[in-house]
């Protein structure tokens, strides 16, 4: 299978520079003078700048330049943009232009006590961009906010947004660090982002470690300006150990895999009573909703995905199961495709219905008898190492611990087995190196991950069977959404074709092959070991599972 140009899960909100990116982006800041509004047209970036001194951003130094000198250097670099993570590592082409200093200042004006732009060009700037994210799907930057007088005097006292929230420290205090993230409005509106934020608040109230967004003066946690939508975050606690790691790669260790499993189990326990409906409910055109119930309108006491309910449109680029959860996959996908702008046009060159029938429907036949037993709940939707922050063993006195959970951009109302399957698909199979003859599946990490999860949130026999059945299909709706994203919004038809052929179909075909079958068999045996009641159902499902 060919490699994908963009891996799912790379659109997270990054929270600060470390490692190689720190060295390459420390002094990359942009001047607001004469900056035009960022264009929606994808832009090609210049190569990254060389390294400079972290102390100039992070603390006092004997040779620290003045704020004016820093801003003069930023002006000279105002057209430089870092690259973006792509299939072969860092690529120069960016899907979305970097945030500009003028743009950041305009956005910050909507937050309490945010400093305004300096009145004179020679005045030291109260806002500095010190790092740009290299993840696709959006643009994000780490920004330092300082009092102009304090910058000029070399006062480096730092205040994080946690301190601001807890101690009422003004944004205009020296060196307040935060992350600003920008989305195109066709991908995320204010309402769409606040769906994610509401879920995050629910988790935070149950002591799940998440980074909550900062509210504007109006009380909203997202802001619309022109064709863009913004959200602002404090820096996450802990270490970003996966900053330089591409998506689709395993964890650094079995200890990290086990800790990640434990953390996901805690998230699912906390999410079990979150009652919000599927994302984007109400966006389905009225004629398609007549005479049926949506998941949110079902009054039976449980969400039965197999009773012919209307297929919710959902949001683009989320890990959803709105069509997968219906008893007849192809009719459900036909409706779901029509509800996503541009997707039908992008699929027109392909024999997509025939492909679904040949490649996906056999796997769905295994899932179908398990659908009536699904208990829906919200899930993270993009669980892998680079969406987690970590505490060092020296701090925890244990092997590993997740200190913060990031990026709920793909979160959706699905179910526990589906979200667990997403986590396995994201990290336990090296999709970017399927050419290897063996070792593509990280079995030791998979076992550690499941051990950590099971110790925190044990699954029943039916849930294990659902997990195994979902795994070859868990990517389907996100892959189709990527086809529309690349082909319609970015006009990148080559990437849209790869998303269709190598992601949508290629992943399912891999599961029908010998390595994929071996993984599904391994999961079935593991489930039988921890939940013996699964034996009969698992044996029946295995007999009917499609093979290459």
PETARA-V456877 format. One line per field, one symbol per residue. ss: DSSP state (A for helix, B for strand, O for the rest). phi: phi as a letter, one per 20 degrees, with the letter a starting at -180 (. if undefined). burial: + if it has 24 or more other ideal C-beta (glycine too) atoms within 12 Angstrom, else -. Layout:
ss=???
phi=???
burial=???
This chain:
ss=OOOOOOOOOOOOOOOOOOAAAAAAAOOOOOOOOOOOOOOOOOBBOOOOOOOOOOAAAAOOOOOOOOAAAAAAAAAAOOOOOOOBBBOOBBBOBBOOOOOOAAAAAAAAOOOOOOOOOOOOOOOOOOBBBBBBOOOOOOBBBBBBBOOAAAAAAOOOOOBBAAAAAAAOOOOOOOOBBBBBBBBBOOOOOAAAAAAAAAAAAAAAAOOOOBOOBOOOOOOOOOBBBOOBBBBBBBOOOOBOOOOOOOOOOOOOOAAAAAAAAAAAAAAAAAAOOOOOOOOOOOOOOAAAOOOOOOOOOOOOOOOOOOOOOOOOOOOOOOOOOOOOOOOOAAAAAAAAAAOOOOAAAAAOOOOAAAAAAAAAAAAAAAAAOOAAAOOBBBBOOOOOAAABBBBOAAAAOOOOBBBBBOOOOOOBBBBAAAAAAAAAAAAOBOAAAOOOOOOOBOAAAAAAAAAAAAAAOOOOAAAAAAAAAAAOOOOAAAAAAAAAAAAAAOOOAAAAAAAAAAAAAAAAAAAAOAAAAAAAAAAAAAAAAAOAAAAAAAAAAAAOOOOO
phi=.ffefbegnedfefcqebmffgfecgdecceefmfefgeffgdeeffffffbegffdeafbfdfffffffffffffdfeecffbfcfdoedffdfcfffdfffffffffedgmffefffdgefffeccedadfdeemaccbecddcfgffffemfdgdcefffffedlffgefglfdbddcdcfffebegfffffffffffffffdmefceefeeffenedbcdcmedccbccffffodefdgedffmdfffbfffffffffffgfffffefdeeffgfmgnefgggedfncdegfefdfnbeefddmffeffmdflcedcfegfefdffgffgffffedgnfgffegfdeffffffedeggfffffgfeffefdfafcfnbeagedcdcefgfeemcfabfeaddlefdfaecagfffffgffffcdcefebffffbnfeefffffffffffffebfeeffffffgfffgfdfefffffffgffffefeldffffffgffeegeffffffeeffffffffffffffffebgffgffffffffeffcf
burial=+-++++++++++++++++--++-+++++++++--+--+---+--+--++--+---+++--------+--++-++--++-++++++++--++-+++++++++++++++++++-+++-++-----+++++++++++++++++++++++++-+++-+-+-++++--++---+-++++++++++++++++++++-+++++++++-+++---+++++++++---++++++--+++++++++++++++++++++++++-+++++++++++++++-++--+-++++++-++---------++--+----++++--++++++++++++++++++++++-+++++++++-+++-++--+-+--++--++++++++++-++-+++++++++++++++++++-------++++++++++++++++++++++++++++++++++-+-----++++-++++++++++-++-+-++++++++++++++++++++++++++++++-++-++++++++++++++++++--+++-++++++++++-++--+--++--++--++--
